[in-house]
Amino acid sequence: MRIEEMLERLATVIGPPPEGDVVPVPWELAPDALGFQLPADYRAFADCYGSVSIRDELHVYTPSMAPSLVMGKPSGFEGFLHDTTDPYGYCAMLAEAYAEGDHEECPYPLFPAEGGLLNWGNNYSSDHFFWLMRGPDPDRWPVAAKFDSMQEWDLFEGGFLEFVLAAVTKEYPYHRDVVPSGARQAGRVRAYLRRNDWAHNFQ
C-alpha cells in the first residue's frame, strides 16, 4: 500500500489532518542535523498531522522548534533525538541493560550504535516504540515495540505508518496494548489531540 493510501485509510479511523496548515518539518536539514534521514512514511505523517496523541494514548513524536514543556529538552532535530539519547531517561536504562548482556530486557543496542533503536513514540502504559535502524535505507527499518507491562518485545516487520495503521484498525496482535480501542471522546470529531508541529506547541 502506498503512503498516500495509508494516510487516507488512517484518516478514516482517527480523523482527517487538522484544519489549518501544519507547519512542515524542513526534512532537507535532517541528514546534516541527525546524520541520516528519517523514513518517508513518517515524514509524510508528520507533515500531515504533526506530533499527536492518538485516542489520547499513543504519543507520536515529531521534530519541533517550539519550546519544549520538558525542562532542559532541546528543540528541533536534537530534541527529537533526546528521548533516545537522554543519559537519565528510559532509553539509557535499556542501553545499559543491553551493554550488560541482559537481552531479555533489551535485545538491541540503542542509537547511536549501528543498527540501534531510535525512539519515535510511547503511551501511558510506559510502552515504547522504536525504529530498529537495520541497514542504510530508513524506509526498510522495522518497528520494535517494548511492552513494559508484559516485559516483552515485538518486532514488526513493517514501517511506521503500517504499524500505526495496524494498531488503530486492530489488525496488530497487540493493538490493545498500543492504543486502547475505546470510542472517541464525546464531542470530538477526531480521535487524536494535537501536540505540536515544527513551529507551534499546542499542548
N, CA and C atoms as an extended XYZ file, in Angstrom:
609
Properties=species:S:1:pos:R:3:atomname:S:1:resname:S:1:resid:I:1 pbc="F F F"
N         0.843       -1.189        0.000 N   MET     1
C         0.000        0.000        0.000 CA  MET     1
C         0.886        1.250        0.000 C   MET     1
N         0.580        2.196       -0.855 N   ARG     2
C         1.371        3.418       -0.945 CA  ARG     2
C         1.125        4.314        0.269 C   ARG     2
N         2.059        5.235        0.511 N   ILE     3
C         1.959        6.135        1.654 CA  ILE     3
C         0.658        6.926        1.609 C   ILE     3
N         0.308        7.451        0.444 N   GLU     4
C        -0.912        8.246        0.328 CA  GLU     4
C        -2.142        7.421        0.685 C   GLU     4
N        -2.156        6.179        0.261 N   GLU     5
C        -3.289        5.295        0.568 CA  GLU     5
C        -3.353        4.992        2.061 C   GLU     5
N        -2.199        4.779        2.687 N   MET     6
C        -2.184        4.510        4.119 CA  MET     6
C        -2.664        5.725        4.908 C   MET     6
N        -2.258        6.928        4.499 N   LEU     7
C        -2.712        8.138        5.181 CA  LEU     7
C        -4.217        8.327        5.018 C   LEU     7
N        -4.734        8.029        3.846 N   GLU     8
C        -6.174        8.142        3.623 CA  GLU     8
C        -6.937        7.159        4.498 C   GLU     8
N        -6.423        5.938        4.597 N   ARG     9
C        -7.081        4.939        5.436 CA  ARG     9
C        -7.002        5.328        6.909 C   ARG     9
N        -5.844        5.837        7.311 N   LEU    10
C        -5.679        6.281        8.692 CA  LEU    10
C        -6.678        7.385        9.023 C   LEU    10
N        -6.895        8.304        8.095 N   ALA    11
C        -7.814        9.421        8.319 CA  ALA    11
C        -9.240        8.945        8.557 C   ALA    11
N        -9.607        7.815        7.958 N   THR    12
C       -10.965        7.298        8.175 CA  THR    12
C       -11.129        6.719        9.572 C   THR    12
N       -10.017        6.417       10.250 N   VAL    13
C       -10.068        5.809       11.581 CA  VAL    13
C        -9.867        6.850       12.679 C   VAL    13
N        -8.851        7.689       12.544 N   ILE    14
C        -8.549        8.654       13.615 CA  ILE    14
C        -9.046       10.051       13.292 C   ILE    14
N        -9.509       10.274       12.067 N   GLY    15
C        -9.945       11.598       11.660 CA  GLY    15
C        -8.950       12.225       10.707 C   GLY    15
N        -9.403       13.208        9.937 N   PRO    16
C        -8.531       13.850        8.962 CA  PRO    16
C        -7.478       14.718        9.634 C   PRO    16
N        -6.447       15.115        8.883 N   PRO    17
C        -5.464       16.039        9.445 CA  PRO    17
C        -6.128       17.311        9.955 C   PRO    17
N        -5.490       18.021       10.882 N   PRO    18
C        -6.107       19.198       11.494 CA  PRO    18
C        -6.421       20.291       10.484 C   PRO    18
N        -7.483       21.026       10.781 N   GLU    19
C        -7.831       22.164        9.941 CA  GLU    19
C        -6.751       23.231       10.092 C   GLU    19
N        -6.442       23.896        9.001 N   GLY    20
C        -5.324       24.828        9.032 CA  GLY    20
C        -4.041       24.080        8.744 C   GLY    20
N        -3.098       24.764        8.213 N   ASP    21
C        -1.878       24.110        7.764 CA  ASP    21
C        -1.011       23.669        8.940 C   ASP    21
N        -0.498       22.463        8.855 N   VAL    22
C         0.561       22.003        9.742 CA  VAL    22
C         1.872       22.538        9.185 C   VAL    22
N         2.670       23.165       10.028 N   VAL    23
C         3.967       23.673        9.567 CA  VAL    23
C         4.885       22.474        9.344 C   VAL    23
N         5.298       22.232        8.105 N   PRO    24
C         6.090       21.034        7.826 CA  PRO    24
C         7.510       21.133        8.376 C   PRO    24
N         8.080       20.000        8.631 N   VAL    25
C         9.467       19.916        9.092 CA  VAL    25
C        10.390       20.102        7.888 C   VAL    25
N        11.452       20.888        8.018 N   PRO    26
C        12.409       21.019        6.911 CA  PRO    26
C        13.316       19.783        6.831 C   PRO    26
N        12.768       18.735        6.263 N   TRP    27
C        13.461       17.447        6.255 CA  TRP    27
C        14.785       17.476        5.522 C   TRP    27
N        14.952       18.433        4.620 N   GLU    28
C        16.225       18.518        3.896 CA  GLU    28
C        17.394       18.810        4.838 C   GLU    28
N        17.076       19.324        6.044 N   LEU    29
C        18.128       19.606        7.022 CA  LEU    29
C        18.479       18.382        7.877 C   LEU    29
N        17.645       17.362        7.824 N   ALA    30
C        17.817       16.209        8.715 CA  ALA    30
C        19.144       15.482        8.531 C   ALA    30
N        19.593       15.206        7.288 N   PRO    31
C        20.858       14.464        7.170 CA  PRO    31
C        22.034       15.154        7.851 C   PRO    31
N        22.100       16.471        7.761 N   ASP    32
C        23.193       17.172        8.436 CA  ASP    32
C        22.974       17.220        9.945 C   ASP    32
N        21.719       17.410       10.372 N   ALA    33
C        21.436       17.544       11.800 CA  ALA    33
C        21.488       16.213       12.531 C   ALA    33
N        21.018       15.156       11.882 N   LEU    34
C        20.936       13.842       12.519 CA  LEU    34
C        22.039       12.889       12.091 C   LEU    34
N        22.532       13.080       10.875 N   GLY    35
C        23.468       12.124       10.293 CA  GLY    35
C        22.772       11.101        9.421 C   GLY    35
N        21.459       11.208        9.274 N   PHE    36
C        20.667       10.277        8.463 CA  PHE    36
C        19.318       10.938        8.194 C   PHE    36
N        18.554       10.362        7.272 N   GLN    37
C        17.201       10.816        7.003 CA  GLN    37
C        16.218        9.876        7.698 C   GLN    37
N        15.053       10.381        8.018 N   LEU    38
C        14.017        9.554        8.632 CA  LEU    38
C        13.112        8.958        7.560 C   LEU    38
N        12.387        7.886        7.891 N   PRO    39
C        11.587        7.191        6.879 CA  PRO    39
C        10.548        8.088        6.204 C   PRO    39
N        10.312        7.824        4.921 N   ALA    40
C         9.413        8.664        4.124 CA  ALA    40
C         7.984        8.626        4.645 C   ALA    40
N         7.510        7.469        5.107 N   ASP    41
C         6.122        7.401        5.593 CA  ASP    41
C         5.943        8.212        6.874 C   ASP    41
N         6.953        8.201        7.743 N   TYR    42
C         6.920        9.007        8.958 CA  TYR    42
C         6.953       10.493        8.621 C   TYR    42
N         7.796       10.879        7.669 N   ARG    43
C         7.863       12.286        7.260 CA  ARG    43
C         6.521       12.760        6.712 C   ARG    43
N         5.870       11.908        5.915 N   ALA    44
C         4.569       12.274        5.359 CA  ALA    44
C         3.530       12.425        6.470 C   ALA    44
N         3.541       11.519        7.443 N   PHE    45
C         2.626       11.617        8.578 CA  PHE    45
C         2.862       12.911        9.339 C   PHE    45
N         4.120       13.211        9.647 N   ALA    46
C         4.448       14.405       10.423 CA  ALA    46
C         4.008       15.675        9.707 C   ALA    46
N         4.147       15.710        8.404 N   ASP    47
C         3.763       16.910        7.663 CA  ASP    47
C         2.253       17.040        7.513 C   ASP    47
N         1.512       15.933        7.699 N   CYS    48
C         0.045       15.983        7.687 CA  CYS    48
C        -0.533       16.285        9.067 C   CYS    48
N         0.022       15.635       10.093 N   TYR    49
C        -0.578       15.684       11.431 CA  TYR    49
C         0.263       16.423       12.469 C   TYR    49
N         1.580       16.478       12.290 N   GLY    50
C         2.440       16.964       13.355 CA  GLY    50
C         2.542       15.913       14.451 C   GLY    50
N         2.944       16.347       15.634 N   SER    51
C         3.023       15.454       16.784 CA  SER    51
C         1.629       15.336       17.402 C   SER    51
N         1.169       14.106       17.616 N   VAL    52
C        -0.193       13.904       18.111 CA  VAL    52
C        -0.231       12.799       19.161 C   VAL    52
N        -1.330       12.781       19.909 N   SER    53
C        -1.667       11.670       20.785 CA  SER    53
C        -2.929       11.035       20.224 C   SER    53
N        -2.826        9.797       19.762 N   ILE    54
C        -3.960        9.101       19.173 CA  ILE    54
C        -4.797        8.489       20.289 C   ILE    54
N        -6.081        8.842       20.303 N   ARG    55
C        -7.014        8.461       21.367 CA  ARG    55
C        -6.456        8.844       22.733 C   ARG    55
N        -5.705        9.921       22.754 N   ASP    56
C        -5.103       10.447       23.991 CA  ASP    56
C        -4.257        9.380       24.684 C   ASP    56
N        -3.669        8.485       23.883 N   GLU    57
C        -2.911        7.372       24.449 CA  GLU    57
C        -1.580        7.147       23.741 C   GLU    57
N        -1.597        6.936       22.433 N   LEU    58
C        -0.370        6.683       21.674 CA  LEU    58
C         0.229        8.017       21.260 C   LEU    58
N         1.391        8.322       21.785 N   HIS    59
C         2.034        9.611       21.554 CA  HIS    59
C         3.108        9.453       20.477 C   HIS    59
N         2.941       10.167       19.374 N   VAL    60
C         3.900       10.132       18.267 CA  VAL    60
C         4.713       11.408       18.309 C   VAL    60
N         6.036       11.271       18.438 N   TYR    61
C         6.919       12.437       18.486 CA  TYR    61
C         7.264       12.889       17.070 C   TYR    61
N         7.380       14.203       16.895 N   THR    62
C         7.941       14.737       15.655 CA  THR    62
C         8.871       15.891       16.017 C   THR    62
N         9.854       16.184       15.179 N   PRO    63
C        10.743       17.309       15.479 CA  PRO    63
C         9.975       18.621       15.527 C   PRO    63
N        10.353       19.487       16.455 N   SER    64
C         9.676       20.779       16.598 CA  SER    64
C        10.651       21.820       17.123 C   SER    64
N        10.524       23.030       16.599 N   MET    65
C        11.302       24.149       17.115 CA  MET    65
C        10.569       24.893       18.219 C   MET    65
N         9.321       24.484       18.520 N   ALA    66
C         8.568       25.108       19.604 CA  ALA    66
C         9.222       24.775       20.936 C   ALA    66
N         9.208       25.712       21.885 N   PRO    67
C         9.811       25.427       23.199 CA  PRO    67
C         9.170       24.202       23.834 C   PRO    67
N         9.997       23.323       24.357 N   SER    68
C         9.502       22.095       24.972 CA  SER    68
C         8.981       22.371       26.375 C   SER    68
N         7.961       21.596       26.778 N   LEU    69
C         7.466       21.662       28.143 CA  LEU    69
C         8.332       20.854       29.100 C   LEU    69
N         9.281       20.097       28.548 N   VAL    70
C        10.197       19.295       29.359 CA  VAL    70
C        11.448       20.107       29.646 C   VAL    70
N        11.730       20.318       30.923 N   MET    71
C        12.880       21.124       31.326 CA  MET    71
C        14.177       20.568       30.747 C   MET    71
N        14.941       21.415       30.075 N   GLY    72
C        16.246       21.034       29.558 CA  GLY    72
C        16.228       20.308       28.236 C   GLY    72
N        15.049       20.059       27.675 N   LYS    73
C        14.985       19.342       26.399 CA  LYS    73
C        15.228       20.320       25.256 C   LYS    73
N        16.174       20.032       24.372 N   PRO    74
C        16.444       20.950       23.255 CA  PRO    74
C        15.334       20.894       22.222 C   PRO    74
N        15.393       21.802       21.269 N   SER    75
C        14.382       21.855       20.223 CA  SER    75
C        14.938       21.281       18.919 C   SER    75
N        14.085       21.248       17.909 N   GLY    76
C        14.491       20.818       16.580 CA  GLY    76
C        14.847       19.342       16.507 C   GLY    76
N        15.745       19.022       15.604 N   PHE    77
C        16.128       17.627       15.416 CA  PHE    77
C        16.855       17.067       16.641 C   PHE    77
N        17.609       17.920       17.302 N   GLU    78
C        18.294       17.477       18.524 CA  GLU    78
C        17.269       17.072       19.577 C   GLU    78
N        16.168       17.826       19.645 N   GLY    79
C        15.109       17.486       20.582 CA  GLY    79
C        14.453       16.165       20.248 C   GLY    79
N        14.329       15.869       18.952 N   PHE    80
C        13.745       14.594       18.553 CA  PHE    80
C        14.596       13.423       19.039 C   PHE    80
N        15.922       13.583       19.018 N   LEU    81
C        16.822       12.519       19.480 CA  LEU    81
C        16.850       12.384       20.998 C   LEU    81
N        16.365       13.409       21.692 N   HIS    82
C        16.546       13.487       23.145 CA  HIS    82
C        15.986       12.283       23.887 C   HIS    82
N        14.806       11.807       23.489 N   ASP    83
C        14.206       10.686       24.212 CA  ASP    83
C        15.029        9.411       24.077 C   ASP    83
N        15.791        9.298       22.991 N   THR    84
C        16.664        8.134       22.817 CA  THR    84
C        18.012        8.326       23.507 C   THR    84
N        18.526        9.542       23.496 N   THR    85
C        19.901        9.768       23.935 CA  THR    85
C        20.032       10.378       25.332 C   THR    85
N        18.926       10.764       25.954 N   ASP    86
C        18.974       11.338       27.302 CA  ASP    86
C        19.667       10.351       28.253 C   ASP    86
N        20.788       10.754       28.858 N   PRO    87
C        21.534        9.804       29.699 CA  PRO    87
C        20.804        9.404       30.977 C   PRO    87
N        19.707       10.104       31.303 N   TYR    88
C        18.971        9.789       32.526 CA  TYR    88
C        17.568        9.255       32.231 C   TYR    88
N        17.279        8.971       30.970 N   GLY    89
C        15.942        8.559       30.585 CA  GLY    89
C        15.760        7.056       30.481 C   GLY    89
N        14.586        6.670       30.033 N   TYR    90
C        14.217        5.253       29.905 CA  TYR    90
C        15.136        4.529       28.924 C   TYR    90
N        15.464        5.191       27.825 N   CYS    91
C        16.310        4.539       26.823 CA  CYS    91
C        17.715        4.296       27.339 C   CYS    91
N        18.190        5.165       28.220 N   ALA    92
C        19.508        4.936       28.819 CA  ALA    92
C        19.507        3.660       29.648 C   ALA    92
N        18.384        3.390       30.329 N   MET    93
C        18.259        2.147       31.098 CA  MET    93
C        18.298        0.936       30.173 C   MET    93
N        17.614        1.051       29.017 N   LEU    94
C        17.643       -0.045       28.051 CA  LEU    94
C        19.051       -0.255       27.504 C   LEU    94
N        19.742        0.843       27.185 N   ALA    95
C        21.105        0.744       26.651 CA  ALA    95
C        22.032        0.068       27.654 C   ALA    95
N        21.850        0.392       28.928 N   GLU    96
C        22.685       -0.225       29.965 CA  GLU    96
C        22.391       -1.721       30.065 C   GLU    96
N        21.107       -2.078       29.985 N   ALA    97
C        20.744       -3.495       30.049 CA  ALA    97
C        21.366       -4.260       28.881 C   ALA    97
N        21.321       -3.689       27.693 N   TYR    98
C        21.912       -4.352       26.525 CA  TYR    98
C        23.422       -4.503       26.702 C   TYR    98
N        24.067       -3.425       27.162 N   ALA    99
C        25.521       -3.451       27.338 CA  ALA    99
C        25.946       -4.495       28.367 C   ALA    99
N        25.080       -4.751       29.347 N   GLU   100
C        25.396       -5.723       30.394 CA  GLU   100
C        24.991       -7.139       30.009 C   GLU   100
N        24.468       -7.301       28.787 N   GLY   101
C        24.107       -8.622       28.314 CA  GLY   101
C        22.721       -9.086       28.720 C   GLY   101
N        21.909       -8.182       29.275 N   ASP   102
C        20.543       -8.535       29.649 CA  ASP   102
C        19.650       -8.344       28.429 C   ASP   102
N        19.710       -9.310       27.515 N   HIS   103
C        18.995       -9.164       26.246 CA  HIS   103
C        17.523       -9.536       26.361 C   HIS   103
N        17.115      -10.022       27.503 N   GLU   104
C        15.678      -10.193       27.735 CA  GLU   104
C        15.049       -8.840       27.995 C   GLU   104
N        15.763       -8.001       28.733 N   GLU   105
C        15.282       -6.637       28.985 CA  GLU   105
C        15.406       -5.775       27.744 C   GLU   105
N        16.511       -5.932       27.013 N   CYS   106
C        16.704       -5.164       25.776 CA  CYS   106
C        17.576       -5.969       24.813 C   CYS   106
N        16.977       -6.505       23.738 N   PRO   107
C        17.735       -7.352       22.812 CA  PRO   107
C        18.483       -6.588       21.731 C   PRO   107
N        18.387       -5.245       21.734 N   TYR   108
C        19.004       -4.453       20.672 CA  TYR   108
C        19.815       -3.311       21.287 C   TYR   108
N        20.859       -2.869       20.571 N   PRO   109
C        21.566       -1.669       21.030 CA  PRO   109
C        20.693       -0.438       20.804 C   PRO   109
N        21.079        0.663       21.369 N   LEU   110
C        20.373        1.926       21.197 CA  LEU   110
C        21.191        2.853       20.313 C   LEU   110
N        20.505        3.690       19.537 N   PHE   111
C        21.187        4.734       18.794 CA  PHE   111
C        22.040        5.542       19.776 C   PHE   111
N        23.284        5.913       19.437 N   PRO   112
C        23.880        5.945       18.095 CA  PRO   112
C        24.639        4.684       17.678 C   PRO   112
N        24.487        3.598       18.391 N   ALA   113
C        25.132        2.353       17.962 CA  ALA   113
C        24.587        1.932       16.602 C   ALA   113
N        25.422        1.325       15.797 N   GLU   114
C        24.995        0.864       14.475 CA  GLU   114
C        23.882       -0.171       14.625 C   GLU   114
N        22.823        0.002       13.826 N   GLY   115
C        21.697       -0.915       13.917 CA  GLY   115
C        20.901       -0.762       15.194 C   GLY   115
N        20.986        0.422       15.820 N   GLY   116
C        20.354        0.633       17.116 CA  GLY   116
C        18.897        1.050       17.036 C   GLY   116
N        18.294        1.179       18.210 N   LEU   117
C        16.909        1.611       18.340 CA  LEU   117
C        16.822        3.127       18.384 C   LEU   117
N        15.827        3.679       17.695 N   LEU   118
C        15.548        5.114       17.720 CA  LEU   118
C        14.088        5.292       18.102 C   LEU   118
N        13.855        5.960       19.224 N   ASN   119
C        12.518        6.096       19.793 CA  ASN   119
C        11.675        7.113       19.024 C   ASN   119
N        10.453        6.712       18.624 N   TRP   120
C         9.551        7.667       17.968 CA  TRP   120
C         8.229        7.839       18.701 C   TRP   120
N         8.004        7.075       19.780 N   GLY   121
C         6.741        7.239       20.479 CA  GLY   121
C         6.639        6.395       21.730 C   GLY   121
N         5.581        6.661       22.501 N   ASN   122
C         5.286        5.871       23.686 CA  ASN   122
C         3.797        5.976       23.984 C   ASN   122
N         3.373        5.359       25.088 N   ASN   123
C         1.990        5.527       25.515 CA  ASN   123
C         1.944        5.605       27.036 C   ASN   123
N         0.738        5.778       27.567 N   TYR   124
C         0.594        5.961       29.009 CA  TYR   124
C         0.830        4.681       29.800 C   TYR   124
N         0.960        3.565       29.111 N   SER   125
C         1.278        2.306       29.786 CA  SER   125
C         2.781        2.087       29.897 C   SER   125
N         3.558        3.120       29.541 N   SER   126
C         5.029        3.044       29.551 CA  SER   126
C         5.570        2.059       28.530 C   SER   126
N         4.788        1.818       27.474 N   ASP   127
C         5.294        1.073       26.335 CA  ASP   127
C         5.999        2.051       25.407 C   ASP   127
N         7.064        1.598       24.762 N   HIS   128
C         7.860        2.470       23.905 CA  HIS   128
C         8.003        1.855       22.526 C   HIS   128
N         8.064        2.734       21.527 N   PHE   129
C         8.068        2.304       20.134 CA  PHE   129
C         9.261        2.927       19.413 C   PHE   129
N         9.948        2.092       18.646 N   PHE   130
C        11.229        2.457       18.055 CA  PHE   130
C        11.291        2.030       16.586 C   PHE   130
N        12.188        2.663       15.875 N   TRP   131
C        12.703        2.047       14.652 CA  TRP   131
C        13.933        1.241       15.032 C   TRP   131
N        14.093        0.080       14.439 N   LEU   132
C        15.348       -0.652       14.521 CA  LEU   132
C        16.112       -0.261       13.264 C   LEU   132
N        17.166        0.537       13.431 N   MET   133
C        17.864        1.153       12.305 CA  MET   133
C        18.768        0.127       11.611 C   MET   133
N        18.125       -0.860       11.057 N   ARG   134
C        18.791       -2.012       10.468 CA  ARG   134
C        19.052       -1.748        8.993 C   ARG   134
N        20.282       -1.415        8.651 N   GLY   135
C        20.627       -1.130        7.262 CA  GLY   135
C        20.540        0.351        6.930 C   GLY   135
N        21.077        0.737        5.768 N   PRO   136
C        21.183        2.155        5.415 CA  PRO   136
C        19.902        2.782        4.890 C   PRO   136
N        18.903        1.981        4.519 N   ASP   137
C        17.672        2.521        3.940 CA  ASP   137
C        16.622        2.696        5.026 C   ASP   137
N        16.301        3.945        5.431 N   PRO   138
C        15.336        4.140        6.519 CA  PRO   138
C        13.947        3.621        6.189 C   PRO   138
N        13.615        3.528        4.916 N   ASP   139
C        12.289        3.036        4.543 CA  ASP   139
C        12.147        1.531        4.744 C   ASP   139
N        13.230        0.879        5.118 N   ARG   140
C        13.187       -0.563        5.403 CA  ARG   140
C        13.378       -0.863        6.891 C   ARG   140
N        13.400        0.191        7.708 N   TRP   141
C        13.559       -0.042        9.150 CA  TRP   141
C        12.264       -0.598        9.742 C   TRP   141
N        12.301       -1.739       10.420 N   PRO   142
C        11.108       -2.253       11.093 CA  PRO   142
C        10.848       -1.494       12.390 C   PRO   142
N         9.683       -1.730       12.959 N   VAL   143
C         9.297       -1.125       14.234 CA  VAL   143
C         9.488       -2.146       15.346 C   VAL   143
N        10.193       -1.738       16.390 N   ALA   144
C        10.362       -2.567       17.582 CA  ALA   144
C         9.524       -1.958       18.700 C   ALA   144
N         8.700       -2.776       19.317 N   ALA   145
C         7.827       -2.317       20.400 CA  ALA   145
C         8.244       -2.979       21.706 C   ALA   145
N         8.432       -2.164       22.740 N   LYS   146
C         8.744       -2.688       24.083 CA  LYS   146
C         7.497       -2.524       24.948 C   LYS   146
N         6.844       -3.635       25.253 N   PHE   147
C         5.653       -3.610       26.085 CA  PHE   147
C         6.086       -3.792       27.533 C   PHE   147
N         6.151       -2.690       28.239 N   ASP   148
C         6.758       -2.676       29.571 CA  ASP   148
C         5.969       -3.531       30.557 C   ASP   148
N         4.632       -3.440       30.497 N   SER   149
C         3.823       -4.175       31.471 CA  SER   149
C         3.982       -5.683       31.301 C   SER   149
N         4.200       -6.129       30.064 N   MET   150
C         4.369       -7.564       29.803 CA  MET   150
C         5.831       -7.982       29.815 C   MET   150
N         6.741       -6.997       29.929 N   GLN   151
C         8.171       -7.279       29.839 CA  GLN   151
C         8.471       -8.074       28.576 C   GLN   151
N         7.945       -7.582       27.457 N   GLU   152
C         8.050       -8.318       26.206 CA  GLU   152
C         8.326       -7.362       25.057 C   GLU   152
N         9.117       -7.842       24.092 N   TRP   153
C         9.401       -7.094       22.878 CA  TRP   153
C         8.678       -7.743       21.696 C   TRP   153
N         8.319       -6.920       20.720 N   ASP   154
C         7.789       -7.439       19.468 CA  ASP   154
C         8.444       -6.683       18.321 C   ASP   154
N         8.882       -7.407       17.314 N   LEU   155
C         9.467       -6.788       16.129 CA  LEU   155
C         8.456       -6.871       14.990 C   LEU   155
N         7.996       -5.712       14.552 N   PHE   156
C         7.003       -5.611       13.489 CA  PHE   156
C         7.745       -5.376       12.177 C   PHE   156
N         7.668       -6.331       11.274 N   GLU   157
C         8.417       -6.226       10.024 CA  GLU   157
C         7.647       -5.380        9.006 C   GLU   157
N         7.492       -4.136        9.358 N   GLY   158
C         6.846       -3.140        8.511 CA  GLY   158
C         7.241       -1.775        9.022 C   GLY   158
N         6.881       -0.744        8.286 N   GLY   159
C         7.280        0.601        8.643 CA  GLY   159
C         6.377        1.257        9.681 C   GLY   159
N         6.705        2.496        9.996 N   PHE   160
C         5.978        3.292       10.988 CA  PHE   160
C         4.492        3.369       10.680 C   PHE   160
N         4.157        3.783        9.474 N   LEU   161
C         2.752        4.004        9.138 CA  LEU   161
C         1.978        2.691        9.095 C   LEU   161
N         2.607        1.643        8.614 N   GLU   162
C         1.960        0.325        8.636 CA  GLU   162
C         1.656       -0.104       10.069 C   GLU   162
N         2.600        0.163       10.970 N   PHE   163
C         2.423       -0.208       12.372 CA  PHE   163
C         1.272        0.566       13.004 C   PHE   163
N         1.272        1.879       12.842 N   VAL   164
C         0.213        2.703       13.438 CA  VAL   164
C        -1.145        2.300       12.876 C   VAL   164
N        -1.207        2.119       11.577 N   LEU   165
C        -2.468        1.740       10.936 CA  LEU   165
C        -2.944        0.376       11.438 C   LEU   165
N        -2.040       -0.582       11.547 N   ALA   166
C        -2.416       -1.904       12.052 CA  ALA   166
C        -2.905       -1.831       13.491 C   ALA   166
N        -2.310       -0.938       14.288 N   ALA   167
C        -2.724       -0.797       15.690 CA  ALA   167
C        -4.129       -0.207       15.802 C   ALA   167
N        -4.402        0.872       15.060 N   VAL   168
C        -5.704        1.540       15.212 CA  VAL   168
C        -6.828        0.797       14.509 C   VAL   168
N        -6.495       -0.086       13.556 N   THR   169
C        -7.529       -0.891       12.899 CA  THR   169
C        -7.654       -2.275       13.533 C   THR   169
N        -6.927       -2.502       14.623 N   LYS   170
C        -6.988       -3.746       15.398 CA  LYS   170
C        -6.463       -4.960       14.621 C   LYS   170
N        -5.612       -4.703       13.633 N   GLU   171
C        -5.018       -5.796       12.872 CA  GLU   171
C        -3.681       -6.251       13.459 C   GLU   171
N        -3.138       -5.460       14.370 N   TYR   172
C        -1.881       -5.807       15.031 CA  TYR   172
C        -2.206       -6.647       16.267 C   TYR   172
N        -1.527       -7.772       16.484 N   PRO   173
C        -1.881       -8.653       17.600 CA  PRO   173
C        -1.916       -7.968       18.967 C   PRO   173
N        -1.059       -6.965       19.171 N   TYR   174
C        -1.002       -6.280       20.459 CA  TYR   174
C        -1.679       -4.911       20.402 C   TYR   174
N        -2.691       -4.775       19.562 N   HIS   175
C        -3.298       -3.453       19.375 CA  HIS   175
C        -3.875       -2.889       20.672 C   HIS   175
N        -4.399       -3.749       21.546 N   ARG   176
C        -4.962       -3.257       22.803 CA  ARG   176
C        -3.893       -2.669       23.714 C   ARG   176
N        -2.657       -3.107       23.514 N   ASP   177
C        -1.556       -2.573       24.314 CA  ASP   177
C        -1.011       -1.282       23.714 C   ASP   177
N        -1.044       -1.172       22.398 N   VAL   178
C        -0.519        0.038       21.747 CA  VAL   178
C        -1.462        1.209       21.971 C   VAL   178
N        -2.738        1.015       21.663 N   VAL   179
C        -3.736        2.072       21.827 CA  VAL   179
C        -5.071        1.418       22.154 C   VAL   179
N        -5.652        1.767       23.296 N   PRO   180
C        -6.935        1.174       23.673 CA  PRO   180
C        -7.993        1.407       22.596 C   PRO   180
N        -8.941        0.498       22.521 N   SER   181
C        -9.933        0.546       21.442 CA  SER   181
C       -11.198        1.291       21.823 C   SER   181
N       -11.143        2.096       22.877 N   GLY   182
C       -12.330        2.833       23.302 CA  GLY   182
C       -12.801        3.838       22.267 C   GLY   182
N       -14.054        4.269       22.416 N   ALA   183
C       -14.650        5.210       21.464 CA  ALA   183
C       -13.988        6.577       21.570 C   ALA   183
N       -14.170        7.360       20.532 N   ARG   184
C       -13.690        8.739       20.563 CA  ARG   184
C       -14.404        9.506       21.671 C   ARG   184
N       -13.722       10.492       22.206 N   GLN   185
C       -14.328       11.268       23.278 CA  GLN   185
C       -15.504       12.076       22.734 C   GLN   185
N       -16.533       12.215       23.556 N   ALA   186
C       -17.760       12.887       23.122 CA  ALA   186
C       -17.467       14.304       22.643 C   ALA   186
N       -18.081       14.645       21.535 N   GLY   187
C       -17.930       15.995       21.013 CA  GLY   187
C       -16.692       16.218       20.179 C   GLY   187
N       -15.854       15.203       20.046 N   ARG   188
C       -14.624       15.350       19.267 CA  ARG   188
C       -14.801       14.694       17.915 C   ARG   188
N       -14.442       15.424       16.867 N   VAL   189
C       -14.514       14.882       15.521 CA  VAL   189
C       -13.346       13.950       15.267 C   VAL   189
N       -12.236       14.234       15.908 N   ARG   190
C       -11.011       13.480       15.665 CA  ARG   190
C       -10.633       12.654       16.885 C   ARG   190
N       -10.008       11.526       16.639 N   ALA   191
C        -9.573       10.647       17.720 CA  ALA   191
C        -8.104       10.892       18.060 C   ALA   191
N        -7.675       12.122       17.920 N   TYR   192
C        -6.307       12.466       18.300 CA  TYR   192
C        -6.272       13.895       18.823 C   TYR   192
N        -5.266       14.181       19.603 N   LEU   193
C        -5.012       15.522       20.102 CA  LEU   193
C        -3.722       16.029       19.491 C   LEU   193
N        -3.741       17.269       19.041 N   ARG   194
C        -2.517       17.875       18.524 CA  ARG   194
C        -1.588       18.237       19.672 C   ARG   194
N        -0.307       18.012       19.466 N   ARG   195
C         0.687       18.422       20.458 CA  ARG   195
C         1.578       19.539       19.923 C   ARG   195
N         2.166       19.318       18.778 N   ASN   196
C         2.946       20.400       18.172 CA  ASN   196
C         3.197       20.084       16.709 C   ASN   196
N         3.721       21.079       16.002 N   ASP   197
C         4.295       20.853       14.682 CA  ASP   197
C         5.670       21.501       14.706 C   ASP   197
N         6.250       21.762       13.549 N   TRP   198
C         7.611       22.294       13.540 CA  TRP   198
C         7.720       23.638       14.265 C   TRP   198
N         6.668       24.456       14.220 N   ALA   199
C         6.766       25.820       14.740 CA  ALA   199
C         5.926       26.085       15.991 C   ALA   199
N         4.921       25.252       16.251 N   HIS   200
C         3.959       25.573       17.300 CA  HIS   200
C         3.849       24.458       18.337 C   HIS   200
N         3.527       24.866       19.566 N   ASN   201
C         3.214       23.940       20.631 CA  ASN   201
C         1.739       24.117       20.974 C   ASN   201
N         0.950       23.050       20.828 N   PHE   202
C        -0.490       23.139       21.061 CA  PHE   202
C        -0.907       22.547       22.396 C   PHE   202
N         0.039       22.089       23.188 N   GLN   203
C        -0.310       21.450       24.457 CA  GLN   203
C        -0.791       22.485       25.461 C   GLN   203
